[in-house]
Amino acid sequence: MNLDILAISAHADDVEVAAGGTILSHIARGRQVGLLDLTQAELSTRGNVTQRAEEALEATRLLAVSVRDQLYLPDGFFQVDQTNVLKLVAKIRKYRPSIILANAKDDRHPDHAKAATLVEQAVFLSGLIRVVTIEDQVVQHPWRPKAVYHYVQDRHCTPDIVVDISPYIDRKFEVIKAYKSQFFQPDCTDPETPISCPSFFEALRGRNAMLGRQIGVEYAEAFTMARPPGVRDLFDVV
């Protein structure tokens, strides 16, 4: 399978919250998008593995992505080591994406930064012919995506790319609310988390609006890159 975009996240809901509008906008343009969760989010304060899996399935349906896969790394304890990097290399070579979306390089949850580093190492090694991985008893061919974009999450940073998601903002929030165990519910007795407070959705919409103002649109999402983005025509930049 050759995907246009593979969106990788430490936990199901990371990418929907930070880049759900971007995914929806690219699918609407005919791009093939897949999701890959590194963990089952089994350490989540709210909900459990079964609930999280069911919610991810519903979010997948609402997004209408081409595929959603799971790496089954241990939530909170996975390491950027040879074993895990090679597991991710095998997935990159399986889906052969042109672009990868990945967690923020610096964020409140330590898994996010680890996931960002894991992706960067796997992307580089995936392009090396002497790094051998096997899928379905067949040696995989090397593959290196054209770009890795890190979606901006909890911590503010200066973005390198800002994407207009104005037509998809309401649909984005519909997707996010599929993860109902993680967000505010009036009768829920689970402990509160930074994203379960009643004002979270308002704050997130405000951030998307603030980013939109920077490029003269209503709503936007932001990404960082390890290298400067390149264009062939100055008029490609709005």
CYANA upper distance limits for C-alpha pairs under 8 A (distance plus 0.5 A):
  1 MET  CA     94 LYS  CA      7.12
  1 MET  CA     95 TYR  CA      5.53
  1 MET  CA     96 ARG  CA      7.18
  2 ASN  CA     95 TYR  CA      5.82
  2 ASN  CA     96 ARG  CA      5.38
  2 ASN  CA     97 PRO  CA      6.35
  3 LEU  CA     31 ARG  CA      8.42
  3 LEU  CA     32 GLN  CA      5.71
  3 LEU  CA     33 VAL  CA      6.39
  3 LEU  CA     34 GLY  CA      7.28
  3 LEU  CA     95 TYR  CA      6.31
  3 LEU  CA     96 ARG  CA      6.50
  3 LEU  CA     97 PRO  CA      4.98
  3 LEU  CA     98 SER  CA      7.22
  4 ASP  CA     31 ARG  CA      6.40
  4 ASP  CA     32 GLN  CA      5.65
  4 ASP  CA     33 VAL  CA      6.45
  4 ASP  CA     97 PRO  CA      5.63
  4 ASP  CA     98 SER  CA      5.53
  4 ASP  CA     99 ILE  CA      6.69
  5 ILE  CA     31 ARG  CA      8.11
  5 ILE  CA     32 GLN  CA      7.02
  5 ILE  CA     33 VAL  CA      5.26
  5 ILE  CA     34 GLY  CA      6.85
  5 ILE  CA     97 PRO  CA      5.83
  5 ILE  CA     98 SER  CA      6.53
  5 ILE  CA     99 ILE  CA      5.27
  5 ILE  CA    100 ILE  CA      6.12
  5 ILE  CA    101 LEU  CA      7.75
  6 LEU  CA     33 VAL  CA      6.36
  6 LEU  CA     34 GLY  CA      5.33
  6 LEU  CA     35 LEU  CA      6.18
  6 LEU  CA     36 LEU  CA      7.60
  6 LEU  CA     95 TYR  CA      8.14
  6 LEU  CA     97 PRO  CA      6.23
  6 LEU  CA     98 SER  CA      8.49
  6 LEU  CA     99 ILE  CA      6.93
  6 LEU  CA    100 ILE  CA      5.38
  6 LEU  CA    101 LEU  CA      6.80
  7 ALA  CA     15 VAL  CA      7.45
  7 ALA  CA     33 VAL  CA      7.96
  7 ALA  CA     34 GLY  CA      6.69
  7 ALA  CA     35 LEU  CA      5.29
  7 ALA  CA     36 LEU  CA      6.69
  7 ALA  CA    100 ILE  CA      6.17
  7 ALA  CA    101 LEU  CA      4.96
  7 ALA  CA    102 ALA  CA      6.71
  8 ILE  CA     15 VAL  CA      7.82
  8 ILE  CA     35 LEU  CA      6.39
  8 ILE  CA     36 LEU  CA      5.21
  8 ILE  CA     37 ASP  CA      6.39
  8 ILE  CA     38 LEU  CA      7.78
  8 ILE  CA    100 ILE  CA      7.63
  8 ILE  CA    101 LEU  CA      6.41
  8 ILE  CA    102 ALA  CA      5.60
  8 ILE  CA    103 ASN  CA      7.68
  9 SER  CA     13 ASP  CA      8.40
  9 SER  CA     14 ASP  CA      6.33
  9 SER  CA     15 VAL  CA      6.42
  9 SER  CA     35 LEU  CA      8.34
  9 SER  CA     36 LEU  CA      6.88
  9 SER  CA     37 ASP  CA      5.52
  9 SER  CA     38 LEU  CA      6.62
  9 SER  CA    102 ALA  CA      6.59
  9 SER  CA    103 ASN  CA      6.37
  9 SER  CA    112 HIS  CA      8.31
  9 SER  CA    115 ALA  CA      7.68
 10 ALA  CA     14 ASP  CA      7.53
 10 ALA  CA     37 ASP  CA      6.29
 10 ALA  CA     38 LEU  CA      5.35
 10 ALA  CA     39 THR  CA      6.39
 10 ALA  CA     41 ALA  CA      8.39
 10 ALA  CA     75 ASP  CA      8.47
 10 ALA  CA    103 ASN  CA      7.61
 10 ALA  CA    111 ASP  CA      6.84
 10 ALA  CA    112 HIS  CA      6.59
 10 ALA  CA    115 ALA  CA      6.36
 11 HIS  CA     37 ASP  CA      6.25
 11 HIS  CA     38 LEU  CA      6.95
 11 HIS  CA     39 THR  CA      6.20
 11 HIS  CA     40 GLN  CA      7.02
 11 HIS  CA     41 ALA  CA      5.86
 12 ALA  CA     16 GLU  CA      8.44
 12 ALA  CA     37 ASP  CA      6.35
 12 ALA  CA     39 THR  CA      8.34
 12 ALA  CA     40 GLN  CA      7.78
 12 ALA  CA     41 ALA  CA      7.55
 12 ALA  CA     52 ARG  CA      7.95
 12 ALA  CA     56 ALA  CA      6.66
 13 ASP  CA     17 VAL  CA      6.50
 13 ASP  CA     56 ALA  CA      7.80
 13 ASP  CA    176 ILE  CA      7.47
 13 ASP  CA    179 TYR  CA      7.56
 14 ASP  CA     18 ALA  CA      6.82
 14 ASP  CA    103 ASN  CA      8.04
 14 ASP  CA    153 GLN  CA      8.44
 15 VAL  CA     19 ALA  CA      5.72
 15 VAL  CA     20 GLY  CA      6.74
 15 VAL  CA    102 ALA  CA      8.36
 15 VAL  CA    103 ASN  CA      8.00
 15 VAL  CA    151 TYR  CA      8.07
 16 GLU  CA     20 GLY  CA      4.53
 16 GLU  CA     21 GLY  CA      8.22
 16 GLU  CA    172 LYS  CA      7.91
 16 GLU  CA    175 VAL  CA      7.62
 16 GLU  CA    176 ILE  CA      6.58
 17 VAL  CA    172 LYS  CA      8.39
 17 VAL  CA    176 ILE  CA      6.62
 18 ALA  CA    151 TYR  CA      6.57
 18 ALA  CA    152 VAL  CA      6.81
 18 ALA  CA    153 GLN  CA      6.18
 18 ALA  CA    221 GLU  CA      7.49
 19 ALA  CA     23 ILE  CA      6.87
 19 ALA  CA    151 TYR  CA      6.89
 19 ALA  CA    221 GLU  CA      6.80
 19 ALA  CA    222 ALA  CA      8.40
 20 GLY  CA     24 LEU  CA      6.71
 20 GLY  CA    172 LYS  CA      6.01
 20 GLY  CA    175 VAL  CA      8.15
 20 GLY  CA    176 ILE  CA      8.45
 21 GLY  CA     25 SER  CA      6.58
 21 GLY  CA    165 ILE  CA      5.74
 21 GLY  CA    168 TYR  CA      6.10
 21 GLY  CA    169 ILE  CA      6.70
 21 GLY  CA    171 ARG  CA      8.19
 21 GLY  CA    172 LYS  CA      5.84
 21 GLY  CA    220 ALA  CA      8.40
 21 GLY  CA    221 GLU  CA      7.79
 22 THR  CA     26 HIS  CA      6.77
 22 THR  CA    163 VAL  CA      7.20
 22 THR  CA    164 ASP  CA      8.17
 22 THR  CA    165 ILE  CA      6.60
 22 THR  CA    221 GLU  CA      7.50
 23 ILE  CA     27 ILE  CA      6.69
 23 ILE  CA     33 VAL  CA      7.68
 23 ILE  CA     63 LEU  CA      8.21
 24 LEU  CA     28 ALA  CA      6.65
 24 LEU  CA     63 LEU  CA      6.86
 24 LEU  CA    168 TYR  CA      7.20
 24 LEU  CA    172 LYS  CA      8.03
 25 SER  CA     29 ARG  CA      7.02
 25 SER  CA    165 ILE  CA      7.13
 25 SER  CA    168 TYR  CA      7.24
 26 HIS  CA     30 GLY  CA      7.10
 26 HIS  CA     31 ARG  CA      5.93
 26 HIS  CA     33 VAL  CA      8.38
 27 ILE  CA     31 ARG  CA      5.33
 27 ILE  CA     32 GLN  CA      6.90
 27 ILE  CA     33 VAL  CA      7.21
 27 ILE  CA     64 ALA  CA      8.36
 27 ILE  CA     65 VAL  CA      7.89
 32 GLN  CA     65 VAL  CA      7.65
 32 GLN  CA     66 SER  CA      6.64
 33 VAL  CA     65 VAL  CA      5.87
 33 VAL  CA     66 SER  CA      6.19
 33 VAL  CA     67 VAL  CA      7.84
 34 GLY  CA     65 VAL  CA      6.12
 34 GLY  CA     66 SER  CA      5.89
 34 GLY  CA     67 VAL  CA      5.25
 34 GLY  CA     68 ARG  CA      6.20
 34 GLY  CA     69 ASP  CA      8.48
 35 LEU  CA     65 VAL  CA      7.94
 35 LEU  CA     67 VAL  CA      6.79
 35 LEU  CA     68 ARG  CA      5.06
 35 LEU  CA     69 ASP  CA      6.75
 36 LEU  CA     68 ARG  CA      6.18
 36 LEU  CA     69 ASP  CA      5.21
 36 LEU  CA     70 GLN  CA      6.04
 36 LEU  CA     71 LEU  CA      7.78
 37 ASP  CA     68 ARG  CA      8.27
 37 ASP  CA     69 ASP  CA      6.86
 37 ASP  CA     70 GLN  CA      5.36
 37 ASP  CA     71 LEU  CA      6.78
 37 ASP  CA     72 TYR  CA      8.37
 38 LEU  CA     70 GLN  CA      6.42
 38 LEU  CA     71 LEU  CA      5.26
 38 LEU  CA     72 TYR  CA      6.42
 38 LEU  CA     73 LEU  CA      6.16
 38 LEU  CA    115 ALA  CA      8.37
 39 THR  CA     70 GLN  CA      7.43
 39 THR  CA     71 LEU  CA      6.80
 39 THR  CA     72 TYR  CA      5.34
 39 THR  CA     73 LEU  CA      5.31
 39 THR  CA     74 PRO  CA      6.42
 39 THR  CA     75 ASP  CA      5.86
 40 GLN  CA     49 VAL  CA      6.79
 40 GLN  CA     52 ARG  CA      7.97
 40 GLN  CA     53 ALA  CA      7.94
 40 GLN  CA     70 GLN  CA      8.21
 40 GLN  CA     72 TYR  CA      6.72
 40 GLN  CA     73 LEU  CA      8.10
 40 GLN  CA     74 PRO  CA      8.18
 40 GLN  CA     75 ASP  CA      7.22
 41 ALA  CA     49 VAL  CA      7.29
 41 ALA  CA     52 ARG  CA      7.90
 41 ALA  CA     75 ASP  CA      6.00
 42 GLU  CA     48 ASN  CA      6.91
 42 GLU  CA     49 VAL  CA      5.88
 42 GLU  CA     74 PRO  CA      8.44
 42 GLU  CA     75 ASP  CA      6.52
 43 LEU  CA     75 ASP  CA      6.66
 43 LEU  CA     76 GLY  CA      7.62
 44 SER  CA     48 ASN  CA      7.41
 45 THR  CA    190 ASP  CA      8.25
 45 THR  CA    191 PRO  CA      7.42
 45 THR  CA    193 THR  CA      7.91
 46 ARG  CA    181 SER  CA      6.62
 46 ARG  CA    182 GLN  CA      6.39
 46 ARG  CA    190 ASP  CA      6.50
 46 ARG  CA    191 PRO  CA      7.43
 47 GLY  CA     51 GLN  CA      6.46
 47 GLY  CA     52 ARG  CA      7.20
 47 GLY  CA    181 SER  CA      5.78
 47 GLY  CA    182 GLN  CA      7.43
 48 ASN  CA     52 ARG  CA      6.53
 49 VAL  CA     53 ALA  CA      6.58
 50 THR  CA     54 GLU  CA      6.77
 51 GLN  CA     55 GLU  CA      6.57
 51 GLN  CA    181 SER  CA      7.92
 52 ARG  CA     56 ALA  CA      6.55
 52 ARG  CA    179 TYR  CA      7.67
 52 ARG  CA    181 SER  CA      8.21
 53 ALA  CA     57 LEU  CA      6.69
 54 GLU  CA     58 GLU  CA      6.91
 55 GLU  CA     59 ALA  CA      6.70
 55 GLU  CA    178 ALA  CA      6.02
 55 GLU  CA    179 TYR  CA      5.59
 55 GLU  CA    180 LYS  CA      7.88
 56 ALA  CA     60 THR  CA      6.52
 56 ALA  CA    178 ALA  CA      7.93
 56 ALA  CA    179 TYR  CA      7.53
 57 LEU  CA     61 ARG  CA      6.81
 58 GLU  CA     62 LEU  CA      6.80
 58 GLU  CA    178 ALA  CA      6.62
 59 ALA  CA     63 LEU  CA      6.61
 59 ALA  CA    175 VAL  CA      5.74
 59 ALA  CA    176 ILE  CA      7.56
 59 ALA  CA    178 ALA  CA      6.07
 59 ALA  CA    179 TYR  CA      7.98
 60 THR  CA     64 ALA  CA      6.48
 60 THR  CA     65 VAL  CA      6.73
 60 THR  CA     68 ARG  CA      7.62
 61 ARG  CA     65 VAL  CA      7.85
 62 LEU  CA    174 GLU  CA      8.48
 62 LEU  CA    175 VAL  CA      6.46
 63 LEU  CA    175 VAL  CA      7.30
 71 LEU  CA     87 LYS  CA      7.99
 71 LEU  CA     88 LEU  CA      8.10
 73 LEU  CA     78 PHE  CA      6.35
 73 LEU  CA     84 ASN  CA      8.30
 74 PRO  CA     78 PHE  CA      5.66
 75 ASP  CA    111 ASP  CA      8.26
 76 GLY  CA    110 PRO  CA      8.23
 76 GLY  CA    111 ASP  CA      6.56
 78 PHE  CA     84 ASN  CA      8.47
 78 PHE  CA    111 ASP  CA      8.43
 79 GLN  CA     84 ASN  CA      7.65
 79 GLN  CA    114 LYS  CA      7.77
 80 VAL  CA     84 ASN  CA      6.87
 80 VAL  CA     85 VAL  CA      7.02
 80 VAL  CA    114 LYS  CA      7.25
 80 VAL  CA    115 ALA  CA      8.48
 80 VAL  CA    117 THR  CA      7.71
 80 VAL  CA    118 LEU  CA      5.94
 81 ASP  CA     85 VAL  CA      6.50
 82 GLN  CA     86 LEU  CA      6.55
 83 THR  CA     87 LYS  CA      6.85
 84 ASN  CA     88 LEU  CA      6.85
 84 ASN  CA    118 LEU  CA      8.35
 85 VAL  CA     89 VAL  CA      6.61
 85 VAL  CA    118 LEU  CA      6.67
 85 VAL  CA    119 VAL  CA      8.25
 85 VAL  CA    121 GLN  CA      7.40
 85 VAL  CA    122 ALA  CA      5.82
 86 LEU  CA     90 ALA  CA      6.70
 86 LEU  CA    122 ALA  CA      7.42
 86 LEU  CA    133 THR  CA      7.60
 87 LYS  CA     91 LYS  CA      7.19
 88 LEU  CA     92 ILE  CA      6.75
 88 LEU  CA    119 VAL  CA      7.95
 88 LEU  CA    122 ALA  CA      6.60
 89 VAL  CA     93 ARG  CA      6.66
 89 VAL  CA    122 ALA  CA      5.61
 89 VAL  CA    123 VAL  CA      7.36
 89 VAL  CA    125 LEU  CA      7.52
 89 VAL  CA    126 SER  CA      5.67
 89 VAL  CA    133 THR  CA      7.97
 90 ALA  CA     94 LYS  CA      6.55
 90 ALA  CA    126 SER  CA      8.24
 90 ALA  CA    133 THR  CA      6.31
 90 ALA  CA    134 ILE  CA      7.54
 90 ALA  CA    135 GLU  CA      7.54
 90 ALA  CA    140 GLN  CA      8.03
 91 LYS  CA     95 TYR  CA      6.72
 92 ILE  CA     96 ARG  CA      6.06
 92 ILE  CA     97 PRO  CA      7.41
 92 ILE  CA    122 ALA  CA      8.47
 92 ILE  CA    123 VAL  CA      7.93
 92 ILE  CA    126 SER  CA      7.55
 92 ILE  CA    143 TRP  CA      7.73
 93 ARG  CA    126 SER  CA      7.25
 93 ARG  CA    140 GLN  CA      7.08
 93 ARG  CA    141 HIS  CA      7.30
 93 ARG  CA    142 PRO  CA      6.98
 93 ARG  CA    143 TRP  CA      6.01
 94 LYS  CA    135 GLU  CA      8.05
 94 LYS  CA    140 GLN  CA      8.10
 96 ARG  CA    143 TRP  CA      6.75
 96 ARG  CA    144 ARG  CA      8.14
 96 ARG  CA    145 PRO  CA      7.68
 97 PRO  CA    145 PRO  CA      6.29
 98 SER  CA    144 ARG  CA      8.41
 98 SER  CA    145 PRO  CA      5.15
 98 SER  CA    146 LYS  CA      5.88
 98 SER  CA    147 ALA  CA      7.56
 99 ILE  CA    145 PRO  CA      6.04
 99 ILE  CA    146 LYS  CA      6.35
 99 ILE  CA    147 ALA  CA      5.61
 99 ILE  CA    148 VAL  CA      6.44
 99 ILE  CA    149 TYR  CA      8.13
100 ILE  CA    145 PRO  CA      7.41
100 ILE  CA    147 ALA  CA      6.92
100 ILE  CA    148 VAL  CA      5.27
100 ILE  CA    149 TYR  CA      6.80
101 LEU  CA    148 VAL  CA      6.32
101 LEU  CA    149 TYR  CA      5.40
101 LEU  CA    150 HIS  CA      6.22
101 LEU  CA    151 TYR  CA      7.21
102 ALA  CA    115 ALA  CA      7.89
102 ALA  CA    116 ALA  CA      6.34
102 ALA  CA    119 VAL  CA      7.47
102 ALA  CA    148 VAL  CA      7.51
102 ALA  CA    149 TYR  CA      6.69
102 ALA  CA    150 HIS  CA      5.20
102 ALA  CA    151 TYR  CA      6.73
103 ASN  CA    112 HIS  CA      5.82
103 ASN  CA    113 ALA  CA      7.32
103 ASN  CA    115 ALA  CA      6.72
103 ASN  CA    116 ALA  CA      5.69
103 ASN  CA    150 HIS  CA      5.88
103 ASN  CA    151 TYR  CA      6.27
103 ASN  CA    152 VAL  CA      8.05
103 ASN  CA    153 GLN  CA      8.08
104 ALA  CA    112 HIS  CA      6.48
104 ALA  CA    113 ALA  CA      6.57
104 ALA  CA    116 ALA  CA      6.72
104 ALA  CA    150 HIS  CA      5.63
104 ALA  CA    151 TYR  CA      6.03
104 ALA  CA    152 VAL  CA      6.03
104 ALA  CA    153 GLN  CA      6.60
104 ALA  CA    224 THR  CA      8.50
105 LYS  CA    112 HIS  CA      7.32
105 LYS  CA    113 ALA  CA      5.06
105 LYS  CA    114 LYS  CA      8.27
105 LYS  CA    116 ALA  CA      5.89
105 LYS  CA    117 THR  CA      7.75
105 LYS  CA    150 HIS  CA      7.45
106 ASP  CA    112 HIS  CA      7.72
106 ASP  CA    113 ALA  CA      5.78
106 ASP  CA    155 ARG  CA      7.88
107 ASP  CA    112 HIS  CA      6.80
107 ASP  CA    113 ALA  CA      6.88
107 ASP  CA    153 GLN  CA      7.32
107 ASP  CA    154 ASP  CA      6.58
107 ASP  CA    155 ARG  CA      6.05
108 ARG  CA    112 HIS  CA      8.37
108 ARG  CA    154 ASP  CA      6.88
108 ARG  CA    155 ARG  CA      7.30
109 HIS  CA    113 ALA  CA      8.08
110 PRO  CA    114 LYS  CA      6.98
111 ASP  CA    115 ALA  CA      6.41
112 HIS  CA    116 ALA  CA      6.75
113 ALA  CA    117 THR  CA      6.84
114 LYS  CA    118 LEU  CA      6.55
115 ALA  CA    119 VAL  CA      6.63
116 ALA  CA    120 GLU  CA      6.82
116 ALA  CA    150 HIS  CA      7.84
117 THR  CA    121 GLN  CA      6.76
118 LEU  CA    122 ALA  CA      6.61
119 VAL  CA    123 VAL  CA      6.47
120 GLU  CA    124 PHE  CA      6.95
120 GLU  CA    148 VAL  CA      8.19
121 GLN  CA    125 LEU  CA      6.75
122 ALA  CA    126 SER  CA      6.26
123 VAL  CA    127 GLY  CA      7.43
123 VAL  CA    144 ARG  CA      6.43
123 VAL  CA    145 PRO  CA      7.41
124 PHE  CA    128 LEU  CA      7.82
124 PHE  CA    144 ARG  CA      7.26
125 LEU  CA    131 VAL  CA      7.16
126 SER  CA    131 VAL  CA      7.63
126 SER  CA    142 PRO  CA      6.07
126 SER  CA    143 TRP  CA      5.92
126 SER  CA    144 ARG  CA      6.29
127 GLY  CA    142 PRO  CA      5.27
127 GLY  CA    143 TRP  CA      5.21
127 GLY  CA    144 ARG  CA      5.13
128 LEU  CA    142 PRO  CA      6.48
128 LEU  CA    143 TRP  CA      8.36
129 ILE  CA    141 HIS  CA      7.93
129 ILE  CA    142 PRO  CA      6.10
131 VAL  CA    142 PRO  CA      8.50
132 VAL  CA    139 VAL  CA      7.39
132 VAL  CA    140 GLN  CA      7.68
133 THR  CA    139 VAL  CA      6.41
133 THR  CA    140 GLN  CA      6.25
134 ILE  CA    138 VAL  CA      5.80
134 ILE  CA    139 VAL  CA      4.93
134 ILE  CA    140 GLN  CA      6.06
135 GLU  CA    139 VAL  CA      6.96
135 GLU  CA    140 GLN  CA      6.96
148 VAL  CA    225 MET  CA      7.12
148 VAL  CA    226 ALA  CA      8.38
149 TYR  CA    223 PHE  CA      6.29
149 TYR  CA    224 THR  CA      6.26
149 TYR  CA    225 MET  CA      5.79
150 HIS  CA    223 PHE  CA      5.72
150 HIS  CA    224 THR  CA      5.61
150 HIS  CA    225 MET  CA      6.81
151 TYR  CA    221 GLU  CA      8.38
151 TYR  CA    222 ALA  CA      6.59
151 TYR  CA    223 PHE  CA      4.91
151 TYR  CA    224 THR  CA      7.05
152 VAL  CA    156 HIS  CA      7.79
152 VAL  CA    157 CYS  CA      7.82
152 VAL  CA    159 PRO  CA      8.10
152 VAL  CA    221 GLU  CA      8.23
152 VAL  CA    222 ALA  CA      6.15
152 VAL  CA    223 PHE  CA      5.98
152 VAL  CA    224 THR  CA      7.64
158 THR  CA    224 THR  CA      8.23
159 PRO  CA    222 ALA  CA      6.21
159 PRO  CA    223 PHE  CA      5.91
159 PRO  CA    224 THR  CA      5.61
160 ASP  CA    222 ALA  CA      7.99
160 ASP  CA    223 PHE  CA      6.47
160 ASP  CA    224 THR  CA      5.27
160 ASP  CA    225 MET  CA      6.78
160 ASP  CA    228 PRO  CA      8.06
160 ASP  CA    229 PRO  CA      8.05
161 ILE  CA    222 ALA  CA      6.31
161 ILE  CA    223 PHE  CA      5.70
161 ILE  CA    224 THR  CA      6.86
161 ILE  CA    229 PRO  CA      8.42
162 VAL  CA    211 LEU  CA      7.62
162 VAL  CA    212 GLY  CA      8.37
162 VAL  CA    215 ILE  CA      7.92
162 VAL  CA    220 ALA  CA      6.82
162 VAL  CA    221 GLU  CA      6.17
162 VAL  CA    222 ALA  CA      4.96
162 VAL  CA    223 PHE  CA      6.88
163 VAL  CA    220 ALA  CA      5.73
163 VAL  CA    221 GLU  CA      5.79
163 VAL  CA    222 ALA  CA      6.79
164 ASP  CA    212 GLY  CA      7.20
164 ASP  CA    217 VAL  CA      7.12
164 ASP  CA    218 GLU  CA      8.32
164 ASP  CA    219 TYR  CA      6.64
164 ASP  CA    220 ALA  CA      4.96
164 ASP  CA    221 GLU  CA      7.33
165 ILE  CA    169 ILE  CA      6.66
165 ILE  CA    219 TYR  CA      6.07
165 ILE  CA    220 ALA  CA      5.43
165 ILE  CA    221 GLU  CA      7.37
166 SER  CA    217 VAL  CA      7.48
166 SER  CA    218 GLU  CA      6.00
166 SER  CA    219 TYR  CA      5.12
166 SER  CA    220 ALA  CA      7.04
168 TYR  CA    172 LYS  CA      6.51
169 ILE  CA    173 PHE  CA      7.05
169 ILE  CA    219 TYR  CA      7.49
170 ASP  CA    174 GLU  CA      6.87
171 ARG  CA    175 VAL  CA      6.81
172 LYS  CA    176 ILE  CA      6.80
173 PHE  CA    177 LYS  CA      6.58
174 GLU  CA    178 ALA  CA      7.34
175 VAL  CA    179 TYR  CA      8.43
177 LYS  CA    183 PHE  CA      8.04
179 TYR  CA    183 PHE  CA      7.60
180 LYS  CA    184 PHE  CA      8.20
180 LYS  CA    185 GLN  CA      8.28
182 GLN  CA    195 ILE  CA      7.58
182 GLN  CA    196 SER  CA      6.51
183 PHE  CA    195 ILE  CA      6.61
183 PHE  CA    196 SER  CA      4.58
183 PHE  CA    197 CYS  CA      7.58
183 PHE  CA    198 PRO  CA      8.46
184 PHE  CA    188 CYS  CA      8.19
184 PHE  CA    195 ILE  CA      8.41
184 PHE  CA    196 SER  CA      5.08
184 PHE  CA    197 CYS  CA      6.16
184 PHE  CA    198 PRO  CA      5.99
192 GLU  CA    196 SER  CA      6.27
192 GLU  CA    197 CYS  CA      7.26
193 THR  CA    197 CYS  CA      7.41
194 PRO  CA    200 PHE  CA      8.47
195 ILE  CA    200 PHE  CA      6.22
196 SER  CA    200 PHE  CA      7.26
199 SER  CA    203 ALA  CA      6.61
200 PHE  CA    204 LEU  CA      6.62
201 PHE  CA    205 ARG  CA      6.59
202 GLU  CA    206 GLY  CA      6.59
203 ALA  CA    207 ARG  CA      6.73
204 LEU  CA    208 ASN  CA      6.80
205 ARG  CA    209 ALA  CA      6.62
206 GLY  CA    210 MET  CA      6.56
207 ARG  CA    211 LEU  CA      6.68
208 ASN  CA    212 GLY  CA      6.61
208 ASN  CA    219 TYR  CA      5.44
208 ASN  CA    220 ALA  CA      5.49
208 ASN  CA    221 GLU  CA      6.41
209 ALA  CA    213 ARG  CA      6.79
209 ALA  CA    218 GLU  CA      6.29
209 ALA  CA    219 TYR  CA      4.99
209 ALA  CA    220 ALA  CA      7.04
210 MET  CA    214 GLN  CA      7.27
210 MET  CA    219 TYR  CA      7.86
210 MET  CA    220 ALA  CA      8.39
211 LEU  CA    215 ILE  CA      7.71
211 LEU  CA    219 TYR  CA      7.04
211 LEU  CA    220 ALA  CA      5.78
211 LEU  CA    221 GLU  CA      6.97
211 LEU  CA    222 ALA  CA      7.65
212 GLY  CA    216 GLY  CA      6.55
212 GLY  CA    217 VAL  CA      5.25
212 GLY  CA    218 GLU  CA      5.51
212 GLY  CA    219 TYR  CA      4.70
212 GLY  CA    220 ALA  CA      4.96
212 GLY  CA    221 GLU  CA      8.10
213 ARG  CA    217 VAL  CA      6.23
213 ARG  CA    218 GLU  CA      6.95
213 ARG  CA    219 TYR  CA      7.89
215 ILE  CA    238 VAL  CA      7.55
225 MET  CA    229 PRO  CA      7.96
231 VAL  CA    236 ASP  CA      7.35
231 VAL  CA    237 VAL  CA      8.39
232 ARG  CA    236 ASP  CA      8.23
233 ASP  CA    237 VAL  CA      8.37
